[in-house]
Amino acid sequence: MNPILHHLDTVVYVAAGGSATGSPQEVITFATLTGLYGTPIEVLRSSDGQLVVVGRPERAGECPAAD
């Protein structure tokens, strides 16, 4: 998706937890993706501006809900 992301006005993420619609900057965030997937999802930006989305292991006692 990264090669076309800068051409998109709206993205839709669909997961078992529901869906999210909005601009890439609104939707592709820690809070939104963590809420959708029910587990911490890191959203990083590389030096050339590409987004990198990765799951991270939950730590003991960590709440999977978005901050």
PyMOL Python script that loads the backbone (N, CA, C, O; Angstrom):
from pymol import cmd

cmd.read_pdbstr("""\
ATOM      1  N   MET A   1       0.810  -1.190   0.000  1.00  0.00           N
ATOM      2  CA  MET A   1       0.000   0.000   0.000  1.00  0.00           C
ATOM      3  C   MET A   1       0.859   1.261   0.000  1.00  0.00           C
ATOM      4  O   MET A   1       0.419   2.295  -0.504  1.00  0.00           O
ATOM      5  N   ASN A   2       2.067   1.205   0.550  1.00  0.00           N
ATOM      6  CA  ASN A   2       2.898   2.397   0.640  1.00  0.00           C
ATOM      7  C   ASN A   2       3.102   3.129  -0.685  1.00  0.00           C
ATOM      8  O   ASN A   2       3.048   4.358  -0.698  1.00  0.00           O
ATOM      9  N   PRO A   3       3.333   2.432  -1.800  1.00  0.00           N
ATOM     10  CA  PRO A   3       3.571   3.163  -3.043  1.00  0.00           C
ATOM     11  C   PRO A   3       2.393   4.033  -3.493  1.00  0.00           C
ATOM     12  O   PRO A   3       2.596   5.005  -4.220  1.00  0.00           O
ATOM     13  N   ILE A   4       1.181   3.707  -3.080  1.00  0.00           N
ATOM     14  CA  ILE A   4       0.023   4.492  -3.524  1.00  0.00           C
ATOM     15  C   ILE A   4      -0.571   5.361  -2.427  1.00  0.00           C
ATOM     16  O   ILE A   4      -1.487   6.141  -2.688  1.00  0.00           O
ATOM     17  N   LEU A   5      -0.070   5.241  -1.209  1.00  0.00           N
ATOM     18  CA  LEU A   5      -0.659   5.936  -0.079  1.00  0.00           C
ATOM     19  C   LEU A   5      -0.777   7.441  -0.292  1.00  0.00           C
ATOM     20  O   LEU A   5      -1.782   8.040   0.091  1.00  0.00           O
ATOM     21  N   HIS A   6       0.229   8.056  -0.892  1.00  0.00           N
ATOM     22  CA  HIS A   6       0.187   9.516  -1.077  1.00  0.00           C
ATOM     23  C   HIS A   6      -0.846   9.945  -2.121  1.00  0.00           C
ATOM     24  O   HIS A   6      -1.124  11.136  -2.258  1.00  0.00           O
ATOM     25  N   HIS A   7      -1.416   8.986  -2.859  1.00  0.00           N
ATOM     26  CA  HIS A   7      -2.466   9.294  -3.832  1.00  0.00           C
ATOM     27  C   HIS A   7      -3.864   9.165  -3.240  1.00  0.00           C
ATOM     28  O   HIS A   7      -4.839   9.549  -3.886  1.00  0.00           O
ATOM     29  N   LEU A   8      -3.981   8.642  -2.045  1.00  0.00           N
ATOM     30  CA  LEU A   8      -5.279   8.338  -1.455  1.00  0.00           C
ATOM     31  C   LEU A   8      -5.786   9.467  -0.569  1.00  0.00           C
ATOM     32  O   LEU A   8      -5.044  10.021   0.242  1.00  0.00           O
ATOM     33  N   ASP A   9      -7.065   9.796  -0.737  1.00  0.00           N
ATOM     34  CA  ASP A   9      -7.727  10.750   0.150  1.00  0.00           C
ATOM     35  C   ASP A   9      -8.345  10.032   1.339  1.00  0.00           C
ATOM     36  O   ASP A   9      -8.404  10.572   2.444  1.00  0.00           O
ATOM     37  N   THR A  10      -8.810   8.792   1.098  1.00  0.00           N
ATOM     38  CA  THR A  10      -9.534   8.031   2.115  1.00  0.00           C
ATOM     39  C   THR A  10      -9.069   6.587   2.107  1.00  0.00           C
ATOM     40  O   THR A  10      -8.841   6.006   1.046  1.00  0.00           O
ATOM     41  N   VAL A  11      -8.930   6.008   3.296  1.00  0.00           N
ATOM     42  CA  VAL A  11      -8.631   4.587   3.429  1.00  0.00           C
ATOM     43  C   VAL A  11      -9.684   3.965   4.336  1.00  0.00           C
ATOM     44  O   VAL A  11     -10.293   4.640   5.166  1.00  0.00           O
ATOM     45  N   VAL A  12      -9.882   2.668   4.160  1.00  0.00           N
ATOM     46  CA  VAL A  12     -10.794   1.910   5.010  1.00  0.00           C
ATOM     47  C   VAL A  12     -10.035   0.703   5.544  1.00  0.00           C
ATOM     48  O   VAL A  12      -9.505  -0.095   4.772  1.00  0.00           O
ATOM     49  N   TYR A  13      -9.984   0.573   6.859  1.00  0.00           N
ATOM     50  CA  TYR A  13      -9.403  -0.605   7.501  1.00  0.00           C
ATOM     51  C   TYR A  13     -10.572  -1.405   8.059  1.00  0.00           C
ATOM     52  O   TYR A  13     -11.441  -0.858   8.738  1.00  0.00           O
ATOM     53  N   VAL A  14     -10.589  -2.701   7.769  1.00  0.00           N
ATOM     54  CA  VAL A  14     -11.637  -3.580   8.270  1.00  0.00           C
ATOM     55  C   VAL A  14     -10.975  -4.706   9.057  1.00  0.00           C
ATOM     56  O   VAL A  14     -10.049  -5.354   8.568  1.00  0.00           O
ATOM     57  N   ALA A  15     -11.448  -4.931  10.262  1.00  0.00           N
ATOM     58  CA  ALA A  15     -10.926  -5.997  11.115  1.00  0.00           C
ATOM     59  C   ALA A  15     -12.091  -6.560  11.919  1.00  0.00           C
ATOM     60  O   ALA A  15     -13.195  -6.017  11.890  1.00  0.00           O
ATOM     61  N   ALA A  16     -11.840  -7.640  12.631  1.00  0.00           N
ATOM     62  CA  ALA A  16     -12.889  -8.271  13.434  1.00  0.00           C
ATOM     63  C   ALA A  16     -13.483  -7.292  14.451  1.00  0.00           C
ATOM     64  O   ALA A  16     -14.645  -7.427  14.834  1.00  0.00           O
ATOM     65  N   GLY A  17     -12.697  -6.316  14.885  1.00  0.00           N
ATOM     66  CA  GLY A  17     -13.163  -5.343  15.863  1.00  0.00           C
ATOM     67  C   GLY A  17     -13.999  -4.224  15.279  1.00  0.00           C
ATOM     68  O   GLY A  17     -14.494  -3.382  16.028  1.00  0.00           O
ATOM     69  N   GLY A  18     -14.173  -4.184  13.973  1.00  0.00           N
ATOM     70  CA  GLY A  18     -14.949  -3.129  13.343  1.00  0.00           C
ATOM     71  C   GLY A  18     -14.235  -2.581  12.130  1.00  0.00           C
ATOM     72  O   GLY A  18     -13.514  -3.298  11.437  1.00  0.00           O
ATOM     73  N   SER A  19     -14.443  -1.301  11.883  1.00  0.00           N
ATOM     74  CA  SER A  19     -13.797  -0.668  10.739  1.00  0.00           C
ATOM     75  C   SER A  19     -13.489   0.789  11.069  1.00  0.00           C
ATOM     76  O   SER A  19     -14.039   1.363  12.009  1.00  0.00           O
ATOM     77  N   ALA A  20     -12.606   1.364  10.280  1.00  0.00           N
ATOM     78  CA  ALA A  20     -12.248   2.777  10.420  1.00  0.00           C
ATOM     79  C   ALA A  20     -12.078   3.360   9.031  1.00  0.00           C
ATOM     80  O   ALA A  20     -11.454   2.754   8.160  1.00  0.00           O
ATOM     81  N   THR A  21     -12.636   4.537   8.836  1.00  0.00           N
ATOM     82  CA  THR A  21     -12.567   5.226   7.548  1.00  0.00           C
ATOM     83  C   THR A  21     -12.096   6.654   7.788  1.00  0.00           C
ATOM     84  O   THR A  21     -12.529   7.309   8.736  1.00  0.00           O
ATOM     85  N   GLY A  22     -11.212   7.127   6.930  1.00  0.00           N
ATOM     86  CA  GLY A  22     -10.737   8.499   7.030  1.00  0.00           C
ATOM     87  C   GLY A  22      -9.484   8.666   6.202  1.00  0.00           C
ATOM     88  O   GLY A  22      -9.130   7.796   5.407  1.00  0.00           O
ATOM     89  N   SER A  23      -8.823   9.775   6.391  1.00  0.00           N
ATOM     90  CA  SER A  23      -7.568  10.001   5.676  1.00  0.00           C
ATOM     91  C   SER A  23      -6.532   9.029   6.223  1.00  0.00           C
ATOM     92  O   SER A  23      -6.680   8.538   7.342  1.00  0.00           O
ATOM     93  N   PRO A  24      -5.479   8.741   5.446  1.00  0.00           N
ATOM     94  CA  PRO A  24      -4.432   7.859   5.969  1.00  0.00           C
ATOM     95  C   PRO A  24      -3.868   8.353   7.303  1.00  0.00           C
ATOM     96  O   PRO A  24      -3.567   7.542   8.179  1.00  0.00           O
ATOM     97  N   GLN A  25      -3.721   9.667   7.470  1.00  0.00           N
ATOM     98  CA  GLN A  25      -3.180  10.222   8.705  1.00  0.00           C
ATOM     99  C   GLN A  25      -4.126  10.003   9.886  1.00  0.00           C
ATOM    100  O   GLN A  25      -3.673   9.892  11.025  1.00  0.00           O
ATOM    101  N   GLU A  26      -5.430   9.940   9.629  1.00  0.00           N
ATOM    102  CA  GLU A  26      -6.407   9.719  10.691  1.00  0.00           C
ATOM    103  C   GLU A  26      -6.542   8.243  11.063  1.00  0.00           C
ATOM    104  O   GLU A  26      -6.748   7.908  12.230  1.00  0.00           O
ATOM    105  N   VAL A  27      -6.427   7.367  10.070  1.00  0.00           N
ATOM    106  CA  VAL A  27      -6.727   5.952  10.278  1.00  0.00           C
ATOM    107  C   VAL A  27      -5.493   5.132  10.624  1.00  0.00           C
ATOM    108  O   VAL A  27      -5.555   4.250  11.480  1.00  0.00           O
ATOM    109  N   ILE A  28      -4.388   5.409   9.976  1.00  0.00           N
ATOM    110  CA  ILE A  28      -3.190   4.590  10.181  1.00  0.00           C
ATOM    111  C   ILE A  28      -2.412   5.166  11.360  1.00  0.00           C
ATOM    112  O   ILE A  28      -1.368   5.799  11.201  1.00  0.00           O
ATOM    113  N   THR A  29      -2.968   4.920  12.559  1.00  0.00           N
ATOM    114  CA  THR A  29      -2.376   5.413  13.802  1.00  0.00           C
ATOM    115  C   THR A  29      -2.357   4.287  14.829  1.00  0.00           C
ATOM    116  O   THR A  29      -3.080   3.299  14.700  1.00  0.00           O
ATOM    117  N   PHE A  30      -1.529   4.450  15.839  1.00  0.00           N
ATOM    118  CA  PHE A  30      -1.467   3.478  16.930  1.00  0.00           C
ATOM    119  C   PHE A  30      -2.853   3.273  17.538  1.00  0.00           C
ATOM    120  O   PHE A  30      -3.312   2.139  17.676  1.00  0.00           O
ATOM    121  N   ALA A  31      -3.511   4.358  17.897  1.00  0.00           N
ATOM    122  CA  ALA A  31      -4.799   4.266  18.595  1.00  0.00           C
ATOM    123  C   ALA A  31      -5.853   3.566  17.750  1.00  0.00           C
ATOM    124  O   ALA A  31      -6.546   2.677  18.245  1.00  0.00           O
ATOM    125  N   THR A  32      -5.986   3.945  16.497  1.00  0.00           N
ATOM    126  CA  THR A  32      -7.020   3.359  15.641  1.00  0.00           C
ATOM    127  C   THR A  32      -6.759   1.889  15.374  1.00  0.00           C
ATOM    128  O   THR A  32      -7.657   1.064  15.545  1.00  0.00           O
ATOM    129  N   LEU A  33      -5.554   1.545  14.959  1.00  0.00           N
ATOM    130  CA  LEU A  33      -5.264   0.154  14.616  1.00  0.00           C
ATOM    131  C   LEU A  33      -5.245  -0.746  15.850  1.00  0.00           C
ATOM    132  O   LEU A  33      -5.675  -1.897  15.774  1.00  0.00           O
ATOM    133  N   THR A  34      -4.758  -0.248  16.976  1.00  0.00           N
ATOM    134  CA  THR A  34      -4.790  -1.026  18.208  1.00  0.00           C
ATOM    135  C   THR A  34      -6.229  -1.321  18.614  1.00  0.00           C
ATOM    136  O   THR A  34      -6.542  -2.435  19.034  1.00  0.00           O
ATOM    137  N   GLY A  35      -7.100  -0.332  18.492  1.00  0.00           N
ATOM    138  CA  GLY A  35      -8.513  -0.544  18.802  1.00  0.00           C
ATOM    139  C   GLY A  35      -9.166  -1.559  17.887  1.00  0.00           C
ATOM    140  O   GLY A  35      -9.952  -2.389  18.342  1.00  0.00           O
ATOM    141  N   LEU A  36      -8.851  -1.502  16.613  1.00  0.00           N
ATOM    142  CA  LEU A  36      -9.445  -2.434  15.647  1.00  0.00           C
ATOM    143  C   LEU A  36      -8.979  -3.865  15.849  1.00  0.00           C
ATOM    144  O   LEU A  36      -9.780  -4.798  15.794  1.00  0.00           O
ATOM    145  N   TYR A  37      -7.698  -4.038  16.079  1.00  0.00           N
ATOM    146  CA  TYR A  37      -7.133  -5.375  16.158  1.00  0.00           C
ATOM    147  C   TYR A  37      -7.061  -5.930  17.581  1.00  0.00           C
ATOM    148  O   TYR A  37      -6.802  -7.120  17.763  1.00  0.00           O
ATOM    149  N   GLY A  38      -7.288  -5.083  18.594  1.00  0.00           N
ATOM    150  CA  GLY A  38      -7.293  -5.542  19.968  1.00  0.00           C
ATOM    151  C   GLY A  38      -5.932  -5.955  20.491  1.00  0.00           C
ATOM    152  O   GLY A  38      -5.835  -6.690  21.475  1.00  0.00           O
ATOM    153  N   THR A  39      -4.896  -5.493  19.846  1.00  0.00           N
ATOM    154  CA  THR A  39      -3.522  -5.754  20.278  1.00  0.00           C
ATOM    155  C   THR A  39      -2.681  -4.552  19.865  1.00  0.00           C
ATOM    156  O   THR A  39      -3.009  -3.887  18.883  1.00  0.00           O
ATOM    157  N   PRO A  40      -1.617  -4.260  20.582  1.00  0.00           N
ATOM    158  CA  PRO A  40      -0.814  -3.078  20.231  1.00  0.00           C
ATOM    159  C   PRO A  40      -0.248  -3.155  18.806  1.00  0.00           C
ATOM    160  O   PRO A  40       0.392  -4.140  18.438  1.00  0.00           O
ATOM    161  N   ILE A  41      -0.485  -2.132  18.032  1.00  0.00           N
ATOM    162  CA  ILE A  41       0.011  -2.016  16.660  1.00  0.00           C
ATOM    163  C   ILE A  41       0.832  -0.734  16.569  1.00  0.00           C
ATOM    164  O   ILE A  41       0.301   0.362  16.748  1.00  0.00           O
ATOM    165  N   GLU A  42       2.106  -0.871  16.296  1.00  0.00           N
ATOM    166  CA  GLU A  42       2.987   0.289  16.148  1.00  0.00           C
ATOM    167  C   GLU A  42       2.896   0.823  14.723  1.00  0.00           C
ATOM    168  O   GLU A  42       2.873   0.052  13.764  1.00  0.00           O
ATOM    169  N   VAL A  43       2.847   2.127  14.591  1.00  0.00           N
ATOM    170  CA  VAL A  43       2.877   2.783  13.290  1.00  0.00           C
ATOM    171  C   VAL A  43       4.100   3.695  13.299  1.00  0.00           C
ATOM    172  O   VAL A  43       4.163   4.667  14.052  1.00  0.00           O
ATOM    173  N   LEU A  44       5.058   3.369  12.459  1.00  0.00           N
ATOM    174  CA  LEU A  44       6.312   4.117  12.387  1.00  0.00           C
ATOM    175  C   LEU A  44       6.423   4.782  11.029  1.00  0.00           C
ATOM    176  O   LEU A  44       5.851   4.298  10.052  1.00  0.00           O
ATOM    177  N   ARG A  45       7.135   5.858  10.959  1.00  0.00           N
ATOM    178  CA  ARG A  45       7.386   6.538   9.683  1.00  0.00           C
ATOM    179  C   ARG A  45       8.881   6.471   9.407  1.00  0.00           C
ATOM    180  O   ARG A  45       9.696   6.895  10.226  1.00  0.00           O
ATOM    181  N   SER A  46       9.234   5.929   8.233  1.00  0.00           N
ATOM    182  CA  SER A  46      10.645   5.818   7.872  1.00  0.00           C
ATOM    183  C   SER A  46      11.186   7.184   7.450  1.00  0.00           C
ATOM    184  O   SER A  46      10.424   8.137   7.291  1.00  0.00           O
ATOM    185  N   SER A  47      12.491   7.272   7.272  1.00  0.00           N
ATOM    186  CA  SER A  47      13.112   8.548   6.914  1.00  0.00           C
ATOM    187  C   SER A  47      12.640   9.080   5.565  1.00  0.00           C
ATOM    188  O   SER A  47      12.714  10.283   5.313  1.00  0.00           O
ATOM    189  N   ASP A  48      12.149   8.182   4.684  1.00  0.00           N
ATOM    190  CA  ASP A  48      11.632   8.648   3.394  1.00  0.00           C
ATOM    191  C   ASP A  48      10.120   8.855   3.417  1.00  0.00           C
ATOM    192  O   ASP A  48       9.513   9.071   2.368  1.00  0.00           O
ATOM    193  N   GLY A  49       9.502   8.790   4.603  1.00  0.00           N
ATOM    194  CA  GLY A  49       8.090   9.090   4.741  1.00  0.00           C
ATOM    195  C   GLY A  49       7.147   7.902   4.645  1.00  0.00           C
ATOM    196  O   GLY A  49       5.942   8.060   4.843  1.00  0.00           O
ATOM    197  N   GLN A  50       7.664   6.721   4.348  1.00  0.00           N
ATOM    198  CA  GLN A  50       6.795   5.551   4.257  1.00  0.00           C
ATOM    199  C   GLN A  50       6.362   5.106   5.648  1.00  0.00           C
ATOM    200  O   GLN A  50       7.123   5.182   6.613  1.00  0.00           O
ATOM    201  N   LEU A  51       5.112   4.639   5.721  1.00  0.00           N
ATOM    202  CA  LEU A  51       4.595   4.110   6.979  1.00  0.00           C
ATOM    203  C   LEU A  51       4.975   2.650   7.106  1.00  0.00           C
ATOM    204  O   LEU A  51       4.949   1.897   6.133  1.00  0.00           O
ATOM    205  N   VAL A  52       5.325   2.264   8.317  1.00  0.00           N
ATOM    206  CA  VAL A  52       5.629   0.869   8.626  1.00  0.00           C
ATOM    207  C   VAL A  52       4.688   0.479   9.761  1.00  0.00           C
ATOM    208  O   VAL A  52       4.722   1.079  10.835  1.00  0.00           O
ATOM    209  N   VAL A  53       3.849  -0.526   9.519  1.00  0.00           N
ATOM    210  CA  VAL A  53       2.864  -0.964  10.500  1.00  0.00           C
ATOM    211  C   VAL A  53       3.266  -2.349  10.986  1.00  0.00           C
ATOM    212  O   VAL A  53       3.370  -3.282  10.189  1.00  0.00           O
ATOM    213  N   VAL A  54       3.495  -2.487  12.297  1.00  0.00           N
ATOM    214  CA  VAL A  54       3.909  -3.769  12.862  1.00  0.00           C
ATOM    215  C   VAL A  54       3.175  -4.026  14.165  1.00  0.00           C
ATOM    216  O   VAL A  54       2.924  -3.107  14.945  1.00  0.00           O
ATOM    217  N   GLY A  55       2.834  -5.292  14.391  1.00  0.00           N
ATOM    218  CA  GLY A  55       2.294  -5.684  15.683  1.00  0.00           C
ATOM    219  C   GLY A  55       3.436  -5.792  16.659  1.00  0.00           C
ATOM    220  O   GLY A  55       4.566  -6.095  16.274  1.00  0.00           O
ATOM    221  N   ARG A  56       3.153  -5.549  17.907  1.00  0.00           N
ATOM    222  CA  ARG A  56       4.188  -5.724  18.914  1.00  0.00           C
ATOM    223  C   ARG A  56       3.638  -6.642  19.993  1.00  0.00           C
ATOM    224  O   ARG A  56       2.442  -6.610  20.283  1.00  0.00           O
ATOM    225  N   PRO A  57       4.481  -7.445  20.577  1.00  0.00           N
ATOM    226  CA  PRO A  57       4.005  -8.352  21.625  1.00  0.00           C
ATOM    227  C   PRO A  57       3.460  -7.572  22.811  1.00  0.00           C
ATOM    228  O   PRO A  57       4.008  -6.536  23.188  1.00  0.00           O
ATOM    229  N   GLU A  58       2.387  -8.070  23.391  1.00  0.00           N
ATOM    230  CA  GLU A  58       1.838  -7.427  24.591  1.00  0.00           C
ATOM    231  C   GLU A  58       2.738  -7.724  25.767  1.00  0.00           C
ATOM    232  O   GLU A  58       3.285  -8.820  25.885  1.00  0.00           O
ATOM    233  N   ARG A  59       2.887  -6.755  26.624  1.00  0.00           N
ATOM    234  CA  ARG A  59       3.655  -6.947  27.847  1.00  0.00           C
ATOM    235  C   ARG A  59       2.694  -7.357  28.962  1.00  0.00           C
ATOM    236  O   ARG A  59       1.505  -7.041  28.920  1.00  0.00           O
ATOM    237  N   ALA A  60       3.217  -8.053  29.941  1.00  0.00           N
ATOM    238  CA  ALA A  60       2.385  -8.477  31.075  1.00  0.00           C
ATOM    239  C   ALA A  60       1.687  -7.279  31.682  1.00  0.00           C
ATOM    240  O   ALA A  60       2.331  -6.281  32.006  1.00  0.00           O
ATOM    241  N   GLY A  61       0.392  -7.367  31.838  1.00  0.00           N
ATOM    242  CA  GLY A  61      -0.381  -6.290  32.449  1.00  0.00           C
ATOM    243  C   GLY A  61      -0.755  -5.168  31.507  1.00  0.00           C
ATOM    244  O   GLY A  61      -1.430  -4.223  31.916  1.00  0.00           O
ATOM    245  N   GLU A  62      -0.336  -5.247  30.255  1.00  0.00           N
ATOM    246  CA  GLU A  62      -0.631  -4.184  29.299  1.00  0.00           C
ATOM    247  C   GLU A  62      -2.053  -4.345  28.793  1.00  0.00           C
ATOM    248  O   GLU A  62      -2.457  -5.443  28.411  1.00  0.00           O
ATOM    249  N   CYS A  63      -2.794  -3.285  28.787  1.00  0.00           N
ATOM    250  CA  CYS A  63      -4.156  -3.307  28.293  1.00  0.00           C
ATOM    251  C   CYS A  63      -4.134  -3.153  26.778  1.00  0.00           C
ATOM    252  O   CYS A  63      -3.495  -2.229  26.275  1.00  0.00           O
ATOM    253  N   PRO A  64      -4.813  -4.030  26.027  1.00  0.00           N
ATOM    254  CA  PRO A  64      -4.796  -3.925  24.577  1.00  0.00           C
ATOM    255  C   PRO A  64      -5.635  -2.784  24.027  1.00  0.00           C
ATOM    256  O   PRO A  64      -5.589  -2.527  22.824  1.00  0.00           O
ATOM    257  N   ALA A  65      -6.396  -2.094  24.859  1.00  0.00           N
ATOM    258  CA  ALA A  65      -7.208  -0.994  24.365  1.00  0.00           C
ATOM    259  C   ALA A  65      -6.316   0.178  23.981  1.00  0.00           C
ATOM    260  O   ALA A  65      -5.243   0.381  24.549  1.00  0.00           O
ATOM    261  N   ALA A  66      -6.792   0.952  22.991  1.00  0.00           N
ATOM    262  CA  ALA A  66      -6.020   2.113  22.519  1.00  0.00           C
ATOM    263  C   ALA A  66      -5.914   3.165  23.602  1.00  0.00           C
ATOM    264  O   ALA A  66      -6.827   3.336  24.410  1.00  0.00           O
ATOM    265  N   ASP A  67      -4.785   3.875  23.615  1.00  0.00           N
ATOM    266  CA  ASP A  67      -4.585   4.973  24.572  1.00  0.00           C
ATOM    267  C   ASP A  67      -5.358   6.187  24.133  1.00  0.00           C
ATOM    268  O   ASP A  67      -5.321   7.218  24.805  1.00  0.00           O
TER     269      ASP A  67
END
""", "prot")
cmd.dss("prot")
cmd.show_as("cartoon", "prot")
cmd.util.cbc("prot")
cmd.orient("prot")
